[in-house]
Amino acid sequence: MASNNLQKAKKAKNDEFYTRLTDVEKELLHYRDQFRGKIIFCNCDDPEESNFWLYFKLNFEFLGIKKLMSTHYEGNIPSYKLEMYSEDKLVKTILKGNGDFRSDESIELLKESDMVVTNPPFSLYREYVAQLIKYDKKFLILSNNNSITYKEIFPLLKDNKMWLGYSSNKTMEFKLPDSYEKWNRIEDGVKYGKVPAISWFTNMEVSKRNEDIILFREYSEEVYPTYDNYDAINVDRVKDIPKDYSGVMGVPITFMGRYNPEQFEIIGGMTTTSITNYNFGYPYINSKKKYARILIRRRK
């Protein structure tokens, strides 16, 4: 089945997409030392289904986790929380509410935690991130790469309050509930669907943010035209950023997966029709609209 059907499902706020264990392992292995001694909260996860919970449960002692917590969303009926204190001590407690991450019970658990690791509902991503920032939590979460352009998210990226993890802008396959009518494949009776342009977002330490993009192109007016509506040159591909230009450049949003804040400064964006302190309208060249761009300038 076509992946755009899965995108439509997300827009309809049908957000039960379960991350595969292999994808959890591939990303989380980069943060192993940062989990030690921490209280980790998976606040959008049913422990019976979640591979985030499974990963931390299987590696509880190895990672040196202090405590693992999860709340399961259960619609209109009371749900439960599960807490793990050691490999031999699990405590399940019935909640008064439905386990929604916005509930008072979940917020109290969030306050207790050191970091949040999960796949939040994409339809509530803006609100979800705002809550993490409000309570000053470390986090590692998934979202569509286009969320870079959200007016609530872009300022956080610009101001280095969050950034992309090790895997970005990738097509990922998710396990789907039986009730889904659209999928890409079925294996052993389980439905799976592919969703393009998925990235990990975090405010945890990411070593690749310290790696420079190797620049080798030379600037010329013919190759790098200036926008009609902003004084910046257009760069169509990240690898084509010129090595000898010090002015403002418009680059694809995929640049955020390579962004080194010591090499570049983010000036703003040209990602929507809105004009704000951070966004300057869609870019145009010779009256022709271009794709969304991030405005950057070299620091070195």
C-alpha positions as CSV (number, residue, x, y, z in Angstrom):
1,M,0.0,0.0,0.0
2,A,1.2,3.5,-0.7
3,S,3.1,5.3,2.1
4,N,1.1,8.5,1.6
5,N,-1.9,6.7,3.1
6,L,0.1,6.4,6.3
7,Q,0.8,10.1,6.2
8,K,-3.0,10.7,5.9
9,A,-3.6,8.5,8.9
10,K,-1.2,10.6,10.9
11,K,-3.0,13.8,9.8
12,A,-6.2,12.2,11.0
13,K,-4.5,11.8,14.4
14,N,-4.3,8.0,14.2
15,D,-0.9,7.8,15.7
16,E,-0.4,4.2,16.8
17,F,2.9,3.6,14.9
18,Y,5.2,1.3,16.9
19,T,8.9,1.8,16.3
20,R,10.8,-1.4,15.5
21,L,13.4,-2.7,18.0
22,T,16.2,-2.6,15.4
23,D,15.6,1.2,14.8
24,V,15.5,1.9,18.5
25,E,18.8,0.0,19.0
26,K,20.6,1.7,16.0
27,E,19.9,5.2,17.4
28,L,20.1,4.6,21.2
29,L,23.5,2.9,21.0
30,H,25.1,6.3,20.5
31,Y,23.8,7.6,23.8
32,R,24.6,4.7,26.1
33,D,26.8,6.6,28.5
34,Q,24.2,9.4,28.9
35,F,21.6,7.0,30.3
36,R,23.7,5.9,33.3
37,G,22.3,6.9,36.7
38,K,19.2,8.4,35.0
39,I,15.4,8.1,35.5
40,I,14.0,7.4,32.0
41,F,10.4,8.1,31.2
42,C,8.7,6.5,28.1
43,N,5.5,8.5,28.3
44,C,3.9,7.5,25.0
45,D,4.4,3.8,25.3
46,D,2.4,0.7,26.1
47,P,5.1,-1.6,27.7
48,E,3.3,-4.6,26.2
49,E,4.0,-3.2,22.7
50,S,6.8,-0.6,23.0
51,N,10.3,-1.5,21.8
52,F,11.6,1.5,23.7
53,W,10.5,-0.1,26.9
54,L,11.8,-3.5,25.7
55,Y,15.2,-2.0,24.9
56,F,15.6,-0.3,28.3
57,K,14.3,-3.4,30.1
58,L,16.7,-5.7,28.4
59,N,19.7,-3.3,29.0
60,F,18.7,-2.0,32.4
61,E,21.8,-3.1,34.2
62,F,24.2,-2.7,31.3
63,L,23.1,0.9,30.8
64,G,23.2,1.6,34.6
65,I,19.7,3.1,34.6
66,K,18.4,4.3,37.9
67,K,14.7,3.8,37.1
68,L,12.5,3.2,34.1
69,M,8.9,4.4,33.9
70,S,6.2,4.2,31.3
71,T,2.6,5.4,31.0
72,H,0.2,3.8,28.6
73,Y,-2.5,5.9,26.9
74,E,-5.9,4.1,27.1
75,G,-8.5,6.5,25.5
76,N,-11.4,7.1,27.7
77,I,-10.7,4.6,30.5
78,P,-8.1,4.5,33.3
79,S,-4.7,3.2,32.3
80,Y,-1.6,2.2,34.2
81,K,2.0,3.1,34.8
82,L,4.8,0.6,34.9
83,E,8.0,1.3,36.9
84,M,11.2,-0.7,36.8
85,Y,13.7,-0.3,39.7
86,S,15.9,-3.3,38.9
87,E,15.8,-6.5,36.7
88,D,13.9,-8.2,39.5
89,K,11.6,-5.3,40.6
90,L,8.7,-4.2,38.4
91,V,5.7,-2.2,39.9
92,K,2.4,-1.8,38.0
93,T,0.0,0.9,39.3
94,I,-3.5,1.7,38.0
95,L,-3.8,5.4,37.2
96,K,-6.8,7.6,37.9
97,G,-6.7,8.9,34.3
98,N,-6.0,7.5,30.8
99,G,-2.2,8.0,30.8
100,D,-2.2,10.9,28.3
101,F,1.1,12.7,28.5
102,R,-0.7,15.9,29.2
103,S,-2.5,14.5,32.3
104,D,-1.6,15.7,35.8
105,E,-0.4,12.1,36.7
106,S,1.9,12.0,33.6
107,I,3.3,15.5,34.3
108,E,4.2,14.5,37.8
109,L,6.1,11.5,36.5
110,L,7.8,13.8,33.9
111,K,9.0,16.1,36.7
112,E,10.5,13.1,38.5
113,S,12.3,11.9,35.3
114,D,15.7,13.0,33.9
115,M,15.0,12.2,30.3
116,V,12.3,11.1,27.9
117,V,12.8,8.6,25.1
118,T,9.8,7.7,22.9
119,N,7.9,8.0,19.6
120,P,5.3,10.7,20.4
121,P,2.1,11.1,18.5
122,F,3.0,13.1,15.4
123,S,-0.3,15.0,15.4
124,L,0.6,16.4,18.9
125,Y,4.3,16.9,18.3
126,R,4.3,20.7,18.8
127,E,2.5,20.4,22.1
128,Y,4.6,17.5,23.1
129,V,7.9,19.3,22.5
130,A,6.6,22.4,24.3
131,Q,6.0,20.4,27.4
132,L,9.5,18.9,27.3
133,I,11.0,22.4,27.0
134,K,8.8,23.8,29.7
135,Y,10.0,21.2,32.2
136,D,13.6,21.3,31.0
137,K,14.0,17.6,30.2
138,K,16.5,15.8,28.2
139,F,14.8,13.9,25.3
140,L,15.3,11.7,22.3
141,I,12.2,11.5,20.2
142,L,11.0,10.8,16.6
143,S,9.2,13.1,14.2
144,N,8.8,13.8,10.5
145,N,11.6,15.8,9.1
146,N,9.2,18.5,7.9
147,S,8.6,19.4,11.6
148,I,11.8,21.4,11.3
149,T,9.7,24.1,9.6
150,Y,7.0,24.3,12.3
151,K,6.9,27.8,13.8
152,E,7.0,26.3,17.3
153,I,10.0,24.0,16.5
154,F,12.3,26.0,14.2
155,P,13.2,28.7,16.8
156,L,14.3,25.8,19.1
157,L,16.6,24.5,16.4
158,K,17.9,27.9,15.5
159,D,18.7,28.7,19.2
160,N,20.4,25.3,19.7
161,K,17.8,24.1,22.3
162,M,17.2,21.0,20.2
163,W,18.8,19.4,17.2
164,L,18.8,16.2,15.1
165,G,20.2,12.9,16.2
166,Y,22.4,10.5,14.3
167,S,19.7,9.2,11.9
168,S,17.7,11.9,10.0
169,N,15.4,12.2,7.0
170,K,15.1,8.4,6.5
171,T,12.3,6.2,5.4
172,M,11.3,4.1,8.5
173,E,9.1,1.1,8.8
174,F,6.6,0.9,11.7
175,K,4.5,-1.8,13.1
176,L,0.8,-1.1,12.8
177,P,-2.2,-2.1,14.8
178,D,-4.5,-4.8,13.3
179,S,-7.2,-2.2,12.8
180,Y,-5.2,-0.3,10.2
181,E,-6.6,-0.7,6.7
182,K,-3.5,0.5,4.9
183,W,0.0,-1.0,5.1
184,N,3.1,-1.9,3.0
185,R,3.5,-5.5,4.0
186,I,2.4,-8.2,6.4
187,E,4.8,-10.6,8.1
188,D,3.7,-13.4,10.5
189,G,0.3,-11.7,10.6
190,V,1.7,-8.3,11.6
191,K,1.2,-5.2,9.5
192,Y,4.0,-2.9,8.7
193,G,4.0,0.5,7.0
194,K,6.7,2.7,5.6
195,V,6.8,6.5,6.4
196,P,9.4,8.7,4.6
197,A,11.5,11.6,6.0
198,I,11.7,10.5,9.7
199,S,14.3,12.0,12.0
200,W,15.4,11.7,15.6
201,F,15.2,15.0,17.5
202,T,17.1,15.5,20.8
203,N,18.9,17.9,23.1
204,M,21.3,15.2,24.3
205,E,25.0,15.1,23.3
206,V,25.5,14.2,19.7
207,S,29.1,13.9,18.7
208,K,28.5,14.3,14.9
209,R,27.4,17.9,15.6
210,N,31.1,18.7,16.1
211,E,32.0,17.4,12.6
212,D,32.5,20.0,9.9
213,I,30.9,19.6,6.5
214,I,33.7,19.3,4.0
215,L,33.3,22.2,1.5
216,F,34.9,22.1,-2.0
217,R,32.6,24.0,-4.4
218,E,33.6,27.5,-5.5
219,Y,31.1,30.4,-5.5
220,S,29.9,31.9,-8.8
221,E,26.9,34.2,-9.5
222,E,25.8,31.9,-12.3
223,V,25.6,28.8,-10.1
224,Y,24.4,30.5,-7.0
225,P,21.7,33.0,-7.8
226,T,20.2,35.4,-5.3
227,Y,16.6,35.2,-4.1
228,D,14.1,37.8,-5.3
229,N,12.8,38.4,-1.8
230,Y,15.8,38.0,0.4
231,D,19.5,38.9,0.2
232,A,20.9,35.4,0.2
233,I,22.2,33.0,-2.5
234,N,20.4,29.7,-3.2
235,V,22.2,26.4,-2.6
236,D,20.2,23.4,-4.0
237,R,22.2,20.6,-2.2
238,V,24.0,20.6,1.1
239,K,27.1,19.2,-0.5
240,D,27.2,22.2,-2.9
241,I,27.6,24.8,-0.1
242,P,30.5,27.0,-1.5
243,K,33.7,27.0,0.5
244,D,34.5,30.7,-0.4
245,Y,31.3,32.5,0.3
246,S,30.8,34.3,3.6
247,G,27.3,35.8,3.1
248,V,23.9,34.4,3.8
249,M,22.9,31.2,2.0
250,G,19.6,29.3,1.6
251,V,20.1,25.5,2.0
252,P,17.6,22.6,2.0
253,I,16.1,21.6,5.4
254,T,18.1,18.4,5.2
255,F,21.0,20.6,6.2
256,M,19.8,20.2,9.8
257,G,21.0,16.6,9.8
258,R,24.6,17.9,9.1
259,Y,24.5,21.1,11.1
260,N,27.6,22.0,13.2
261,P,26.9,25.1,15.2
262,E,30.6,25.9,15.3
263,Q,30.8,25.9,11.5
264,F,27.6,27.6,10.7
265,E,25.1,30.1,12.2
266,I,21.4,29.8,11.4
267,I,20.0,33.1,10.5
268,G,16.4,32.1,9.9
269,G,14.2,30.3,7.5
270,M,12.2,30.6,4.2
271,T,9.8,27.8,4.9
272,T,6.2,29.2,4.8
273,T,4.3,32.2,3.5
274,S,4.4,33.8,7.0
275,I,6.7,36.7,7.8
276,T,8.1,36.5,11.3
277,N,11.3,37.2,13.2
278,Y,12.5,33.8,12.1
279,N,10.8,33.2,8.7
280,F,10.9,35.4,5.6
281,G,8.4,33.8,3.3
282,Y,9.0,31.1,0.6
283,P,12.1,31.8,-1.5
284,Y,11.7,32.9,-5.1
285,I,14.2,33.1,-7.9
286,N,13.2,34.9,-11.1
287,S,9.6,34.8,-9.8
288,K,9.7,31.0,-9.5
289,K,9.0,29.5,-6.1
290,K,11.7,27.2,-4.6
291,Y,11.5,24.6,-2.0
292,A,11.8,25.5,1.7
293,R,15.2,26.8,2.7
294,I,17.2,27.3,6.0
295,L,19.2,30.5,5.9
296,I,22.7,30.0,7.2
297,R,26.1,31.8,7.3
298,R,29.6,30.4,7.9
299,R,31.3,31.0,11.2
300,K,34.7,29.7,9.9
